[in-house]
Amino acid sequence: MSTLFEKIIAREIPATIEYEDSEIIAIRDIAPSAPLHLLIIPKLAIPGVNNLTAEHEALIGRIYLVAQQLA
């Protein structure tokens, strides 16, 4: 079963994409709580923070750099 985010990445569910590269996609939240409310999602499925390993270190750092660019 695919998650909502996996379906957005696969273009099965429409979303307003603000940024995309080979590892990350940033979309507008459909129910924003701020004027600019983006969700930055890794394309690699990681079920939760407890599933992070040292192998994800560069990806997580990249997410923060993209957040800085988009803010």
mmCIF file of the N, C-alpha and C atoms, coordinates in Angstrom:
data_MODEL
# 
_entry.id   MODEL 
# 
loop_
_atom_site.group_PDB 
_atom_site.id 
_atom_site.type_symbol 
_atom_site.label_atom_id 
_atom_site.label_alt_id 
_atom_site.label_comp_id 
_atom_site.label_asym_id 
_atom_site.label_entity_id 
_atom_site.label_seq_id 
_atom_site.pdbx_PDB_ins_code 
_atom_site.Cartn_x 
_atom_site.Cartn_y 
_atom_site.Cartn_z 
_atom_site.occupancy 
_atom_site.B_iso_or_equiv 
_atom_site.pdbx_formal_charge 
_atom_site.auth_seq_id 
_atom_site.auth_comp_id 
_atom_site.auth_asym_id 
_atom_site.auth_atom_id 
_atom_site.pdbx_PDB_model_num 
ATOM 1   N N  . MET A 1 1  ? 0.846  -1.176 0.000  1.00 0.00 ? 1  MET A N  1 
ATOM 2   C CA . MET A 1 1  ? 0.000  0.000  0.000  1.00 0.00 ? 1  MET A CA 1 
ATOM 3   C C  . MET A 1 1  ? 0.889  1.236  0.000  1.00 0.00 ? 1  MET A C  1 
ATOM 4   N N  . SER A 1 2  ? 0.554  2.173  -0.847 1.00 0.00 ? 2  SER A N  1 
ATOM 5   C CA . SER A 1 2  ? 1.304  3.425  -0.922 1.00 0.00 ? 2  SER A CA 1 
ATOM 6   C C  . SER A 1 2  ? 0.746  4.448  0.055  1.00 0.00 ? 2  SER A C  1 
ATOM 7   N N  . THR A 1 3  ? 1.636  5.279  0.561  1.00 0.00 ? 3  THR A N  1 
ATOM 8   C CA . THR A 1 3  ? 1.195  6.365  1.428  1.00 0.00 ? 3  THR A CA 1 
ATOM 9   C C  . THR A 1 3  ? 0.710  7.530  0.569  1.00 0.00 ? 3  THR A C  1 
ATOM 10  N N  . LEU A 1 4  ? 0.073  8.485  1.194  1.00 0.00 ? 4  LEU A N  1 
ATOM 11  C CA . LEU A 1 4  ? -0.367 9.697  0.513  1.00 0.00 ? 4  LEU A CA 1 
ATOM 12  C C  . LEU A 1 4  ? 0.813  10.377 -0.170 1.00 0.00 ? 4  LEU A C  1 
ATOM 13  N N  . PHE A 1 5  ? 1.932  10.479 0.538  1.00 0.00 ? 5  PHE A N  1 
ATOM 14  C CA . PHE A 1 5  ? 3.099  11.149 -0.022 1.00 0.00 ? 5  PHE A CA 1 
ATOM 15  C C  . PHE A 1 5  ? 3.690  10.373 -1.196 1.00 0.00 ? 5  PHE A C  1 
ATOM 16  N N  . GLU A 1 6  ? 3.715  9.060  -1.120 1.00 0.00 ? 6  GLU A N  1 
ATOM 17  C CA . GLU A 1 6  ? 4.202  8.255  -2.244 1.00 0.00 ? 6  GLU A CA 1 
ATOM 18  C C  . GLU A 1 6  ? 3.306  8.452  -3.462 1.00 0.00 ? 6  GLU A C  1 
ATOM 19  N N  . LYS A 1 7  ? 2.012  8.593  -3.252 1.00 0.00 ? 7  LYS A N  1 
ATOM 20  C CA . LYS A 1 7  ? 1.083  8.826  -4.359 1.00 0.00 ? 7  LYS A CA 1 
ATOM 21  C C  . LYS A 1 7  ? 1.290  10.214 -4.969 1.00 0.00 ? 7  LYS A C  1 
ATOM 22  N N  . ILE A 1 8  ? 1.605  11.205 -4.144 1.00 0.00 ? 8  ILE A N  1 
ATOM 23  C CA . ILE A 1 8  ? 1.905  12.543 -4.663 1.00 0.00 ? 8  ILE A CA 1 
ATOM 24  C C  . ILE A 1 8  ? 3.186  12.502 -5.484 1.00 0.00 ? 8  ILE A C  1 
ATOM 25  N N  . ILE A 1 9  ? 4.217  11.848 -4.987 1.00 0.00 ? 9  ILE A N  1 
ATOM 26  C CA . ILE A 1 9  ? 5.487  11.733 -5.705 1.00 0.00 ? 9  ILE A CA 1 
ATOM 27  C C  . ILE A 1 9  ? 5.283  11.028 -7.043 1.00 0.00 ? 9  ILE A C  1 
ATOM 28  N N  . ALA A 1 10 ? 4.410  10.012 -7.072 1.00 0.00 ? 10 ALA A N  1 
ATOM 29  C CA . ALA A 1 10 ? 4.127  9.258  -8.298 1.00 0.00 ? 10 ALA A CA 1 
ATOM 30  C C  . ALA A 1 10 ? 3.127  9.976  -9.205 1.00 0.00 ? 10 ALA A C  1 
ATOM 31  N N  . ARG A 1 11 ? 2.674  11.149 -8.785 1.00 0.00 ? 11 ARG A N  1 
ATOM 32  C CA . ARG A 1 11 ? 1.707  11.959 -9.541 1.00 0.00 ? 11 ARG A CA 1 
ATOM 33  C C  . ARG A 1 11 ? 0.340  11.278 -9.657 1.00 0.00 ? 11 ARG A C  1 
ATOM 34  N N  . GLU A 1 12 ? 0.030  10.421 -8.700 1.00 0.00 ? 12 GLU A N  1 
ATOM 35  C CA . GLU A 1 12 ? -1.280 9.786  -8.661 1.00 0.00 ? 12 GLU A CA 1 
ATOM 36  C C  . GLU A 1 12 ? -2.287 10.697 -7.972 1.00 0.00 ? 12 GLU A C  1 
ATOM 37  N N  . ILE A 1 13 ? -1.802 11.599 -7.121 1.00 0.00 ? 13 ILE A N  1 
ATOM 38  C CA . ILE A 1 13 ? -2.626 12.588 -6.429 1.00 0.00 ? 13 ILE A CA 1 
ATOM 39  C C  . ILE A 1 13 ? -2.042 13.955 -6.782 1.00 0.00 ? 13 ILE A C  1 
ATOM 40  N N  . PRO A 1 14 ? -2.890 14.906 -7.199 1.00 0.00 ? 14 PRO A N  1 
ATOM 41  C CA . PRO A 1 14 ? -2.361 16.223 -7.564 1.00 0.00 ? 14 PRO A CA 1 
ATOM 42  C C  . PRO A 1 14 ? -1.879 17.006 -6.344 1.00 0.00 ? 14 PRO A C  1 
ATOM 43  N N  . ALA A 1 15 ? -0.868 17.831 -6.567 1.00 0.00 ? 15 ALA A N  1 
ATOM 44  C CA . ALA A 1 15 ? -0.326 18.697 -5.524 1.00 0.00 ? 15 ALA A CA 1 
ATOM 45  C C  . ALA A 1 15 ? 0.336  19.889 -6.206 1.00 0.00 ? 15 ALA A C  1 
ATOM 46  N N  . THR A 1 16 ? 0.441  20.988 -5.477 1.00 0.00 ? 16 THR A N  1 
ATOM 47  C CA . THR A 1 16 ? 1.164  22.149 -5.977 1.00 0.00 ? 16 THR A CA 1 
ATOM 48  C C  . THR A 1 16 ? 2.619  22.001 -5.566 1.00 0.00 ? 16 THR A C  1 
ATOM 49  N N  . ILE A 1 17 ? 3.447  21.710 -6.550 1.00 0.00 ? 17 ILE A N  1 
ATOM 50  C CA . ILE A 1 17 ? 4.867  21.450 -6.293 1.00 0.00 ? 17 ILE A CA 1 
ATOM 51  C C  . ILE A 1 17 ? 5.634  22.765 -6.355 1.00 0.00 ? 17 ILE A C  1 
ATOM 52  N N  . GLU A 1 18 ? 6.348  23.069 -5.293 1.00 0.00 ? 18 GLU A N  1 
ATOM 53  C CA . GLU A 1 18 ? 7.154  24.290 -5.213 1.00 0.00 ? 18 GLU A CA 1 
ATOM 54  C C  . GLU A 1 18 ? 8.626  24.020 -5.488 1.00 0.00 ? 18 GLU A C  1 
ATOM 55  N N  . TYR A 1 19 ? 9.048  22.777 -5.299 1.00 0.00 ? 19 TYR A N  1 
ATOM 56  C CA . TYR A 1 19 ? 10.448 22.417 -5.501 1.00 0.00 ? 19 TYR A CA 1 
ATOM 57  C C  . TYR A 1 19 ? 10.510 20.915 -5.721 1.00 0.00 ? 19 TYR A C  1 
ATOM 58  N N  . GLU A 1 20 ? 11.426 20.495 -6.586 1.00 0.00 ? 20 GLU A N  1 
ATOM 59  C CA . GLU A 1 20 ? 11.651 19.059 -6.765 1.00 0.00 ? 20 GLU A CA 1 
ATOM 60  C C  . GLU A 1 20 ? 13.041 18.830 -7.320 1.00 0.00 ? 20 GLU A C  1 
ATOM 61  N N  . ASP A 1 21 ? 13.695 17.812 -6.802 1.00 0.00 ? 21 ASP A N  1 
ATOM 62  C CA . ASP A 1 21 ? 14.939 17.324 -7.373 1.00 0.00 ? 21 ASP A CA 1 
ATOM 63  C C  . ASP A 1 21 ? 14.903 15.793 -7.292 1.00 0.00 ? 21 ASP A C  1 
ATOM 64  N N  . SER A 1 22 ? 16.001 15.144 -7.491 1.00 0.00 ? 22 SER A N  1 
ATOM 65  C CA . SER A 1 22 ? 16.004 13.680 -7.531 1.00 0.00 ? 22 SER A CA 1 
ATOM 66  C C  . SER A 1 22 ? 15.738 13.028 -6.170 1.00 0.00 ? 22 SER A C  1 
ATOM 67  N N  . GLU A 1 23 ? 15.916 13.790 -5.074 1.00 0.00 ? 23 GLU A N  1 
ATOM 68  C CA . GLU A 1 23 ? 15.778 13.215 -3.733 1.00 0.00 ? 23 GLU A CA 1 
ATOM 69  C C  . GLU A 1 23 ? 14.614 13.761 -2.911 1.00 0.00 ? 23 GLU A C  1 
ATOM 70  N N  . ILE A 1 24 ? 14.135 14.954 -3.285 1.00 0.00 ? 24 ILE A N  1 
ATOM 71  C CA . ILE A 1 24 ? 13.194 15.680 -2.431 1.00 0.00 ? 24 ILE A CA 1 
ATOM 72  C C  . ILE A 1 24 ? 12.107 16.325 -3.276 1.00 0.00 ? 24 ILE A C  1 
ATOM 73  N N  . ILE A 1 25 ? 10.922 16.423 -2.698 1.00 0.00 ? 25 ILE A N  1 
ATOM 74  C CA . ILE A 1 25 ? 9.838  17.192 -3.301 1.00 0.00 ? 25 ILE A CA 1 
ATOM 75  C C  . ILE A 1 25 ? 9.253  18.082 -2.207 1.00 0.00 ? 25 ILE A C  1 
ATOM 76  N N  . ALA A 1 26 ? 8.924  19.320 -2.559 1.00 0.00 ? 26 ALA A N  1 
ATOM 77  C CA . ALA A 1 26 ? 8.290  20.254 -1.620 1.00 0.00 ? 26 ALA A CA 1 
ATOM 78  C C  . ALA A 1 26 ? 6.952  20.667 -2.221 1.00 0.00 ? 26 ALA A C  1 
ATOM 79  N N  . ILE A 1 27 ? 5.893  20.486 -1.437 1.00 0.00 ? 27 ILE A N  1 
ATOM 80  C CA . ILE A 1 27 ? 4.549  20.798 -1.916 1.00 0.00 ? 27 ILE A CA 1 
ATOM 81  C C  . ILE A 1 27 ? 3.870  21.769 -0.955 1.00 0.00 ? 27 ILE A C  1 
ATOM 82  N N  . ARG A 1 28 ? 2.880  22.482 -1.480 1.00 0.00 ? 28 ARG A N  1 
ATOM 83  C CA . ARG A 1 28 ? 2.073  23.358 -0.626 1.00 0.00 ? 28 ARG A CA 1 
ATOM 84  C C  . ARG A 1 28 ? 1.116  22.506 0.185  1.00 0.00 ? 28 ARG A C  1 
ATOM 85  N N  . ASP A 1 29 ? 0.941  22.867 1.445  1.00 0.00 ? 29 ASP A N  1 
ATOM 86  C CA . ASP A 1 29 ? -0.009 22.184 2.314  1.00 0.00 ? 29 ASP A CA 1 
ATOM 87  C C  . ASP A 1 29 ? -1.417 22.545 1.857  1.00 0.00 ? 29 ASP A C  1 
ATOM 88  N N  . ILE A 1 30 ? -2.334 21.573 1.830  1.00 0.00 ? 30 ILE A N  1 
ATOM 89  C CA . ILE A 1 30 ? -3.704 21.858 1.388  1.00 0.00 ? 30 ILE A CA 1 
ATOM 90  C C  . ILE A 1 30 ? -4.509 22.588 2.459  1.00 0.00 ? 30 ILE A C  1 
ATOM 91  N N  . ALA A 1 31 ? -4.038 22.576 3.691  1.00 0.00 ? 31 ALA A N  1 
ATOM 92  C CA . ALA A 1 31 ? -4.699 23.297 4.786  1.00 0.00 ? 31 ALA A CA 1 
ATOM 93  C C  . ALA A 1 31 ? -3.629 24.087 5.544  1.00 0.00 ? 31 ALA A C  1 
ATOM 94  N N  . PRO A 1 32 ? -3.078 25.134 4.919  1.00 0.00 ? 32 PRO A N  1 
ATOM 95  C CA . PRO A 1 32 ? -1.949 25.846 5.533  1.00 0.00 ? 32 PRO A CA 1 
ATOM 96  C C  . PRO A 1 32 ? -2.319 26.556 6.820  1.00 0.00 ? 32 PRO A C  1 
ATOM 97  N N  . SER A 1 33 ? -1.358 26.586 7.739  1.00 0.00 ? 33 SER A N  1 
ATOM 98  C CA . SER A 1 33 ? -1.540 27.317 8.990  1.00 0.00 ? 33 SER A CA 1 
ATOM 99  C C  . SER A 1 33 ? -0.665 28.568 9.008  1.00 0.00 ? 33 SER A C  1 
ATOM 100 N N  . ALA A 1 34 ? -0.054 28.866 7.871  1.00 0.00 ? 34 ALA A N  1 
ATOM 101 C CA . ALA A 1 34 ? 0.771  30.068 7.719  1.00 0.00 ? 34 ALA A CA 1 
ATOM 102 C C  . ALA A 1 34 ? 0.693  30.479 6.245  1.00 0.00 ? 34 ALA A C  1 
ATOM 103 N N  . PRO A 1 35 ? 1.021  31.727 5.924  1.00 0.00 ? 35 PRO A N  1 
ATOM 104 C CA . PRO A 1 35 ? 0.972  32.160 4.525  1.00 0.00 ? 35 PRO A CA 1 
ATOM 105 C C  . PRO A 1 35 ? 1.824  31.277 3.597  1.00 0.00 ? 35 PRO A C  1 
ATOM 106 N N  . LEU A 1 36 ? 2.973  30.852 4.057  1.00 0.00 ? 36 LEU A N  1 
ATOM 107 C CA . LEU A 1 36 ? 3.806  29.917 3.293  1.00 0.00 ? 36 LEU A CA 1 
ATOM 108 C C  . LEU A 1 36 ? 3.971  28.668 4.151  1.00 0.00 ? 36 LEU A C  1 
ATOM 109 N N  . HIS A 1 37 ? 3.278  27.612 3.778  1.00 0.00 ? 37 HIS A N  1 
ATOM 110 C CA . HIS A 1 37 ? 3.321  26.360 4.538  1.00 0.00 ? 37 HIS A CA 1 
ATOM 111 C C  . HIS A 1 37 ? 3.605  25.241 3.540  1.00 0.00 ? 37 HIS A C  1 
ATOM 112 N N  . LEU A 1 38 ? 4.865  24.813 3.515  1.00 0.00 ? 38 LEU A N  1 
ATOM 113 C CA . LEU A 1 38 ? 5.300  23.779 2.591  1.00 0.00 ? 38 LEU A CA 1 
ATOM 114 C C  . LEU A 1 38 ? 5.639  22.496 3.341  1.00 0.00 ? 38 LEU A C  1 
ATOM 115 N N  . LEU A 1 39 ? 5.397  21.386 2.691  1.00 0.00 ? 39 LEU A N  1 
ATOM 116 C CA . LEU A 1 39 ? 5.816  20.086 3.202  1.00 0.00 ? 39 LEU A CA 1 
ATOM 117 C C  . LEU A 1 39 ? 6.999  19.637 2.352  1.00 0.00 ? 39 LEU A C  1 
ATOM 118 N N  . ILE A 1 40 ? 8.119  19.379 2.985  1.00 0.00 ? 40 ILE A N  1 
ATOM 119 C CA . ILE A 1 40 ? 9.320  18.930 2.279  1.00 0.00 ? 40 ILE A CA 1 
ATOM 120 C C  . ILE A 1 40 ? 9.464  17.449 2.557  1.00 0.00 ? 40 ILE A C  1 
ATOM 121 N N  . ILE A 1 41 ? 9.366  16.661 1.488  1.00 0.00 ? 41 ILE A N  1 
ATOM 122 C CA . ILE A 1 41 ? 9.237  15.211 1.620  1.00 0.00 ? 41 ILE A CA 1 
ATOM 123 C C  . ILE A 1 41 ? 10.393 14.521 0.904  1.00 0.00 ? 41 ILE A C  1 
ATOM 124 N N  . PRO A 1 42 ? 11.085 13.617 1.586  1.00 0.00 ? 42 PRO A N  1 
ATOM 125 C CA . PRO A 1 42 ? 12.100 12.830 0.872  1.00 0.00 ? 42 PRO A CA 1 
ATOM 126 C C  . PRO A 1 42 ? 11.403 11.822 -0.048 1.00 0.00 ? 42 PRO A C  1 
ATOM 127 N N  . LYS A 1 43 ? 11.967 11.608 -1.212 1.00 0.00 ? 43 LYS A N  1 
ATOM 128 C CA . LYS A 1 43 ? 11.389 10.623 -2.133 1.00 0.00 ? 43 LYS A CA 1 
ATOM 129 C C  . LYS A 1 43 ? 11.649 9.191  -1.646 1.00 0.00 ? 43 LYS A C  1 
ATOM 130 N N  . LEU A 1 44 ? 12.667 9.019  -0.840 1.00 0.00 ? 44 LEU A N  1 
ATOM 131 C CA . LEU A 1 44 ? 12.953 7.727  -0.210 1.00 0.00 ? 44 LEU A CA 1 
ATOM 132 C C  . LEU A 1 44 ? 11.970 7.547  0.939  1.00 0.00 ? 44 LEU A C  1 
ATOM 133 N N  . ALA A 1 45 ? 11.221 6.464  0.921  1.00 0.00 ? 45 ALA A N  1 
ATOM 134 C CA . ALA A 1 45 ? 10.233 6.228  1.982  1.00 0.00 ? 45 ALA A CA 1 
ATOM 135 C C  . ALA A 1 45 ? 10.942 5.877  3.288  1.00 0.00 ? 45 ALA A C  1 
ATOM 136 N N  . ILE A 1 46 ? 10.739 6.707  4.297  1.00 0.00 ? 46 ILE A N  1 
ATOM 137 C CA . ILE A 1 46 ? 11.269 6.478  5.645  1.00 0.00 ? 46 ILE A CA 1 
ATOM 138 C C  . ILE A 1 46 ? 10.051 6.500  6.565  1.00 0.00 ? 46 ILE A C  1 
ATOM 139 N N  . PRO A 1 47 ? 9.672  5.370  7.123  1.00 0.00 ? 47 PRO A N  1 
ATOM 140 C CA . PRO A 1 47 ? 8.425  5.295  7.908  1.00 0.00 ? 47 PRO A CA 1 
ATOM 141 C C  . PRO A 1 47 ? 8.334  6.265  9.080  1.00 0.00 ? 47 PRO A C  1 
ATOM 142 N N  . GLY A 1 48 ? 9.443  6.574  9.714  1.00 0.00 ? 48 GLY A N  1 
ATOM 143 C CA . GLY A 1 48 ? 9.408  7.469  10.865 1.00 0.00 ? 48 GLY A CA 1 
ATOM 144 C C  . GLY A 1 48 ? 10.801 7.798  11.338 1.00 0.00 ? 48 GLY A C  1 
ATOM 145 N N  . VAL A 1 49 ? 10.884 8.729  12.261 1.00 0.00 ? 49 VAL A N  1 
ATOM 146 C CA . VAL A 1 49 ? 12.179 9.184  12.755 1.00 0.00 ? 49 VAL A CA 1 
ATOM 147 C C  . VAL A 1 49 ? 12.965 8.036  13.403 1.00 0.00 ? 49 VAL A C  1 
ATOM 148 N N  . ASN A 1 50 ? 12.286 7.085  13.986 1.00 0.00 ? 50 ASN A N  1 
ATOM 149 C CA . ASN A 1 50 ? 12.981 5.945  14.604 1.00 0.00 ? 50 ASN A CA 1 
ATOM 150 C C  . ASN A 1 50 ? 13.598 5.010  13.572 1.00 0.00 ? 50 ASN A C  1 
ATOM 151 N N  . ASN A 1 51 ? 13.267 5.206  12.300 1.00 0.00 ? 51 ASN A N  1 
ATOM 152 C CA . ASN A 1 51 ? 13.824 4.379  11.235 1.00 0.00 ? 51 ASN A CA 1 
ATOM 153 C C  . ASN A 1 51 ? 15.037 5.021  10.568 1.00 0.00 ? 51 ASN A C  1 
ATOM 154 N N  . LEU A 1 52 ? 15.411 6.214  11.006 1.00 0.00 ? 52 LEU A N  1 
ATOM 155 C CA . LEU A 1 52 ? 16.574 6.884  10.429 1.00 0.00 ? 52 LEU A CA 1 
ATOM 156 C C  . LEU A 1 52 ? 17.855 6.167  10.843 1.00 0.00 ? 52 LEU A C  1 
ATOM 157 N N  . THR A 1 53 ? 18.785 6.124  9.899  1.00 0.00 ? 53 THR A N  1 
ATOM 158 C CA . THR A 1 53 ? 20.099 5.543  10.170 1.00 0.00 ? 53 THR A CA 1 
ATOM 159 C C  . THR A 1 53 ? 21.164 6.523  9.694  1.00 0.00 ? 53 THR A C  1 
ATOM 160 N N  . ALA A 1 54 ? 22.402 6.198  9.940  1.00 0.00 ? 54 ALA A N  1 
ATOM 161 C CA . ALA A 1 54 ? 23.510 7.042  9.490  1.00 0.00 ? 54 ALA A CA 1 
ATOM 162 C C  . ALA A 1 54 ? 23.489 7.199  7.968  1.00 0.00 ? 54 ALA A C  1 
ATOM 163 N N  . GLU A 1 55 ? 22.942 6.235  7.265  1.00 0.00 ? 55 GLU A N  1 
ATOM 164 C CA . GLU A 1 55 ? 22.852 6.307  5.798  1.00 0.00 ? 55 GLU A CA 1 
ATOM 165 C C  . GLU A 1 55 ? 21.945 7.449  5.335  1.00 0.00 ? 55 GLU A C  1 
ATOM 166 N N  . HIS A 1 56 ? 21.052 7.912  6.185  1.00 0.00 ? 56 HIS A N  1 
ATOM 167 C CA . HIS A 1 56 ? 20.123 8.985  5.834  1.00 0.00 ? 56 HIS A CA 1 
ATOM 168 C C  . HIS A 1 56 ? 20.670 10.379 6.152  1.00 0.00 ? 56 HIS A C  1 
ATOM 169 N N  . GLU A 1 57 ? 21.855 10.438 6.739  1.00 0.00 ? 57 GLU A N  1 
ATOM 170 C CA . GLU A 1 57 ? 22.396 11.706 7.229  1.00 0.00 ? 57 GLU A CA 1 
ATOM 171 C C  . GLU A 1 57 ? 22.456 12.785 6.145  1.00 0.00 ? 57 GLU A C  1 
ATOM 172 N N  . ALA A 1 58 ? 22.981 12.468 4.982  1.00 0.00 ? 58 ALA A N  1 
ATOM 173 C CA . ALA A 1 58 ? 23.090 13.463 3.910  1.00 0.00 ? 58 ALA A CA 1 
ATOM 174 C C  . ALA A 1 58 ? 21.712 13.901 3.419  1.00 0.00 ? 58 ALA A C  1 
ATOM 175 N N  . LEU A 1 59 ? 20.784 12.973 3.321  1.00 0.00 ? 59 LEU A N  1 
ATOM 176 C CA . LEU A 1 59 ? 19.431 13.302 2.866  1.00 0.00 ? 59 LEU A CA 1 
ATOM 177 C C  . LEU A 1 59 ? 18.739 14.246 3.848  1.00 0.00 ? 59 LEU A C  1 
ATOM 178 N N  . ILE A 1 60 ? 18.843 13.964 5.127  1.00 0.00 ? 60 ILE A N  1 
ATOM 179 C CA . ILE A 1 60 ? 18.200 14.813 6.133  1.00 0.00 ? 60 ILE A CA 1 
ATOM 180 C C  . ILE A 1 60 ? 18.841 16.203 6.137  1.00 0.00 ? 60 ILE A C  1 
ATOM 181 N N  . GLY A 1 61 ? 20.142 16.258 6.001  1.00 0.00 ? 61 GLY A N  1 
ATOM 182 C CA . GLY A 1 61 ? 20.813 17.554 5.895  1.00 0.00 ? 61 GLY A CA 1 
ATOM 183 C C  . GLY A 1 61 ? 20.359 18.308 4.659  1.00 0.00 ? 61 GLY A C  1 
ATOM 184 N N  . ARG A 1 62 ? 20.183 17.615 3.562  1.00 0.00 ? 62 ARG A N  1 
ATOM 185 C CA . ARG A 1 62 ? 19.708 18.236 2.316  1.00 0.00 ? 62 ARG A CA 1 
ATOM 186 C C  . ARG A 1 62 ? 18.306 18.814 2.492  1.00 0.00 ? 62 ARG A C  1 
ATOM 187 N N  . ILE A 1 63 ? 17.456 18.095 3.211  1.00 0.00 ? 63 ILE A N  1 
ATOM 188 C CA . ILE A 1 63 ? 16.103 18.595 3.472  1.00 0.00 ? 63 ILE A CA 1 
ATOM 189 C C  . ILE A 1 63 ? 16.172 19.943 4.184  1.00 0.00 ? 63 ILE A C  1 
ATOM 190 N N  . TYR A 1 64 ? 17.044 20.067 5.165  1.00 0.00 ? 64 TYR A N  1 
ATOM 191 C CA . TYR A 1 64 ? 17.178 21.326 5.901  1.00 0.00 ? 64 TYR A CA 1 
ATOM 192 C C  . TYR A 1 64 ? 17.716 22.447 5.010  1.00 0.00 ? 64 TYR A C  1 
ATOM 193 N N  . LEU A 1 65 ? 18.639 22.136 4.117  1.00 0.00 ? 65 LEU A N  1 
ATOM 194 C CA . LEU A 1 65 ? 19.161 23.157 3.210  1.00 0.00 ? 65 LEU A CA 1 
ATOM 195 C C  . LEU A 1 65 ? 18.087 23.607 2.226  1.00 0.00 ? 65 LEU A C  1 
ATOM 196 N N  . VAL A 1 66 ? 17.267 22.680 1.753  1.00 0.00 ? 66 VAL A N  1 
ATOM 197 C CA . VAL A 1 66 ? 16.160 23.045 0.856  1.00 0.00 ? 66 VAL A CA 1 
ATOM 198 C C  . VAL A 1 66 ? 15.149 23.900 1.622  1.00 0.00 ? 66 VAL A C  1 
ATOM 199 N N  . ALA A 1 67 ? 14.871 23.557 2.864  1.00 0.00 ? 67 ALA A N  1 
ATOM 200 C CA . ALA A 1 67 ? 13.951 24.358 3.683  1.00 0.00 ? 67 ALA A CA 1 
ATOM 201 C C  . ALA A 1 67 ? 14.483 25.789 3.817  1.00 0.00 ? 67 ALA A C  1 
ATOM 202 N N  . GLN A 1 68 ? 15.764 25.914 4.030  1.00 0.00 ? 68 GLN A N  1 
ATOM 203 C CA . GLN A 1 68 ? 16.370 27.236 4.142  1.00 0.00 ? 68 GLN A CA 1 
ATOM 204 C C  . GLN A 1 68 ? 16.200 28.025 2.844  1.00 0.00 ? 68 GLN A C  1 
ATOM 205 N N  . GLN A 1 69 ? 16.401 27.383 1.698  1.00 0.00 ? 69 GLN A N  1 
ATOM 206 C CA . GLN A 1 69 ? 16.234 28.024 0.391  1.00 0.00 ? 69 GLN A CA 1 
ATOM 207 C C  . GLN A 1 69 ? 14.804 28.489 0.175  1.00 0.00 ? 69 GLN A C  1 
ATOM 208 N N  . LEU A 1 70 ? 13.845 27.669 0.574  1.00 0.00 ? 70 LEU A N  1 
ATOM 209 C CA . LEU A 1 70 ? 12.449 27.967 0.295  1.00 0.00 ? 70 LEU A CA 1 
ATOM 210 C C  . LEU A 1 70 ? 11.828 28.953 1.276  1.00 0.00 ? 70 LEU A C  1 
ATOM 211 N N  . ALA A 1 71 ? 12.440 29.097 2.438  1.00 0.00 ? 71 ALA A N  1 
ATOM 212 C CA . ALA A 1 71 ? 11.857 29.984 3.475  1.00 0.00 ? 71 ALA A CA 1 
ATOM 213 C C  . ALA A 1 71 ? 11.978 31.451 3.091  1.00 0.00 ? 71 ALA A C  1 
# 
